[in-house]
Amino acid sequence: MSTDPTPPPPPPPSAPPPRGGASSVDFGAVPRSVWISLGGAIVLFLSVFFTWYSADVGPISVTASGTDVGGIVWLVFLAALVAIAAWVIDLWVPTVELPVPAWQIAAGAGVVAVILIIIKIIDKPDGWGLSWGIFLALLAAIAVVAGAYMRNQEVS
């Protein structure tokens, strides 16, 4: 007879990681720089629907959103979507690898948006004044670029 003790039983298997849903996303792990850039991109996305121009016609005040004037404002909208998509893919879609870092994509989209918005500020429709929405869009586009630059400094 052998006096060796029997080995202990193996530990029970650990629970599988949560699948999908908000429970698998750790928002606390997202750097502040990414929140600044992503938040700016979301505000930029929404700001094209806000009032960019206003005009007084006698006692009546008329306003126009960015989408009402169209043209290059849709490119601002597209730039915001590109920045949002880059950050979402970088943060929460680990199976997709972007061809360049997300901060570069967001910075490029933000710079394009800043340039286009400045063009719309300079080249406003005749008889119209600038309204709050265009300035919100400009600040949001600057936030996209600033957050992307900050992210670059963190990873360098």
C-alpha positions, 0 to 999 in steps of 0.5 A: 500500500502506498502512503502517498496522499491523493492529490487535491481535486482541480479547481472549478472552471472560472466563469466565462467573461461577459458577452456583449452589452455594456457589461463588457465595456470598461468606460473607466479604462478609456483615457481622458484624451479619447473622451475629449476627442470622441465627445467633440466628434459627437457634438460636432456630429449633432451641431450640423443640425443646430442654427448656423446662420440667422437673419432679421427680415423686419420683425421676423427672425429667420434661422438656418441650420448647417444642413439647410445651407448644405454643401460642405457642411455635409463633409463636416458631418462626414468628418465627425462620423469618421472620427466617431467610427475610428474611436469606437473601432479602436476602443471596442472592436478588438477584432478590427485593426485600423491601418493607422492609429485612431488618433491620426484618423480623428486628428485628420477628420478634425482638421478637415472639419475645422478648415471647412467650418472656417470656410463657412464662417468666412463665406456666409450667405449674403444677408445672413449673420452667424449664429451659435451653432457654427461656433459650437461646431468649430469648438467641437472640431477643435476638441476632436483635434486637441483630444487626438493630439493629447492621445498621441502624446500619451502613446508616444 
